[in-house]
Amino acid sequence: MMNVQVKVCGVTTVGDARLAVELGAAYLGLNFYPGSPRCVSVERAREIAEAVEGRVRLVGVFVNAPAPQVEEIAGAVGLDLLQFHGDESPEWIAPFAARAIKAFRGVPVRETERFPEVWGFLVDAPAVSSAFGGTGQAWDYSALKLFAAAAAGRPIFLAGGLGPDNVRSAVEQSDALLIDVCSRVELSPGVKDPDLLSRLFSEIASHEETHVP
């Protein structure tokens, strides 16, 4: 069992979902933001959920969605966690807090104080535009340590430009135990590359082998 757990985000097909789980993914991200090229319908999300039932935790990704819609999709698909990538306030997130992941760009350490009840956080590269969603850009992963110190032990996903070529160094720089991968393991938006995914998990396994306590 790897100490570093992987969330493969932007999954759009049953085949990619099964492959990610077989390789060792602990989380799968299903995107419900209409502005994303990786957005999936509820019907497709349910097919994916049924294909990997009980083998992985399902994370729904939302951006400023109406609360009733979030609740409806979560129930229909059977989502375990809800990731909020927009301008959602602590008050808005409160009803979902126990299973909420609040996503940030950059390392806004003081923001952890505004969201004291959320399940966890996702930290991506600093914003380069006003568009929502991940950047796909590598950044100073060591800065995650500052955020982790303020997060009171809650889970934190490291995101932003992670792929097989840099995942080991990113984990070593950040001490991350949870990582989120998407664009750097794709052939095109929403289509995962089996070779890149396999290499990513191999790199993580190699890291684990060389860092046995």
N, C-alpha and C positions, 0 to 999 in steps of 0.2 A: 504494500500500500504506500503510495507516494504521500509525502508530507505536503507537497505543493499540489493543490487541487486546481483543476482547470475548468473554466466556464467557456464553452464554445458558443459564441453569440451569433445572431443573424442566421440561424438554421432555418431553411425553407423547405427541405425535402425529408421524407422518411429515410431515404438512403443515407443522407449525410448525418442524420440523427443517430441511426444505428451504428454507423462507422465511428462517430465521435464517442459513443458509449463503449463500443468494443475496444477502442484505443485507451480508454480510461477516464473520459470526461466525467466529472462529478455534477456538473450543471450544464443545462442547455438553455440558451437565450432565444426566446421567440419574440419577434418585434411586431408590435401592433400600431406603430406610428405610421399613418398614411403617407407622410412625406419621405419615408425611407424606401430605398429600392429593395430592402430585405423584409418589407412588411408582408405578413402572412394573414390570410383569412382565418376566421375562427374554425371553419371546417378543416382547413389544412392543419392548423395547430392541433386540433383534436386527433387527426390521423397520426401526427407525429407523437402526441402524448400516448396514444394507444400502442404505438409500436415500441416504445421504450418504457412502458409502465412499470413502476417500481424499481427501475435500475438507475435513475438519475433524478435530480431535482430540477424542476422546470421553472424558469424565470421569465415572466412577462415584462417586456420593455414598453413603457408608455411615456408620452410627451404631452403634458397639459391636457390629458384626456378627461372627460367628465367622469366624476366619481361613480355614478351608476353604471357607466359603460365599463369601467375597470372592474367593478364588482361582477357584472354580468359575464365578462370574458373570463375572469379568474374562475368563476364557478363552472362555466361551460367546458373549459379546457382542463381544469384541475391543476391550476398553477400553484406552485409551492411558495414562490417569492415574487414580489412585484418591484420592478426597478423603475424609478422615476427620474427621467432625464431632462425635465423641463424646468419651469419656474415654480414648481409646487412649493407651497409654504408649509411650515411645520404644522399649522392648524389644519390645512387641507389633508396632509398626509396622516394625521393623527389616527383616524379610524383604521388605517392600514398598517400602522407603525410596526406591529409585531412581526410582519412579514415583508417589510419595506426595505429596499436598498435605495438610498439617495445618492445619485450620481453627481460628481463635481468635475469641473475642468480646473486643473491646477491643484494647489494645496491650500485651500482656504481653512486653515486650522480652526479658526474661531467658529466656523459653521457647525462644527460638531456639537457645540453648546446649544445651538438652535434646534437640533434634532436629537434630543436626549433619549427618545424612545424607539428610534428605528432599529431594525434588526442589524443593519450594516450599511456600508458605504461602497461606492466605486469611485476611484480617482483616476482621471484621464489626463492627457496632456493639456497644458494651458490653452485657453481659447485662441484660435487664430481667425475666427469669424463669428458671426452671430447665429450661424446655423446650428440647429440642434443635432445631437447625436455624437458619436465618437469621432475623433480626429484622424485616426489611423497613423498618427505621427509619433515617432519615438521622442522621448524627452529625458530629463534628468530624473531617472527612477529613484535615485537615492533620497529625493525629497519626500518620498512616501513615509520615511521614518518620522518626520516631523508630524505628519498627519496621524500616524499610528499612535504616537505618544499622547495625543489628545483624544483619541477615540475610545478610551476606557475599555480596551480589550474586545471591542466589537469587531466582527469580520470586516475586512477591507479587501476589495478586488483591485488589483493593479491592472490598468488598461492603457492602451495607446501605443500602436505600432509594434505590438509583440508578435514575433514569428520565430521559426526555428533557428534563424541566424543570430538572434539576440536574447532569447528567453533566458538562457543560463546567466548571462551577465546581468540582465535586468533583475532576476531573482536575487542574485548575490549582492547587487547594489542596494536593493530595497528591503531585503528580508521578507518579501511578500510570501504569504502562504496560500493566497488565492490569486489567480490571474485570469484575465478576460481576453480572449483572442477572437478576432473576426477577420478584418480585411487582409491581414498578412498570411492567412491560411486559405485564401480563396483563388479560384480561377477567374471569377467575375463576381460582382455583388450578389451575395446569396447562394453562390455555388462553391462549395468547399473543394479544395484540392487534396485528394487522398494522400499524395506524397508529402505535401507540406504539413498536413496534420500528423501523419505518422512520424515525420522527422521531429516535429515539435515535442511529441510525447517521448520520443527517444532521448531528446536533449534533456528533458526534465528528469527522466529516469536516470540518465548518466549523472546529472547533478546530484540526485539523491544518493547514488552509490558512492560518490566521492565526499559526501557530507554526512556519513553515518556517525551518530554520536559515539 
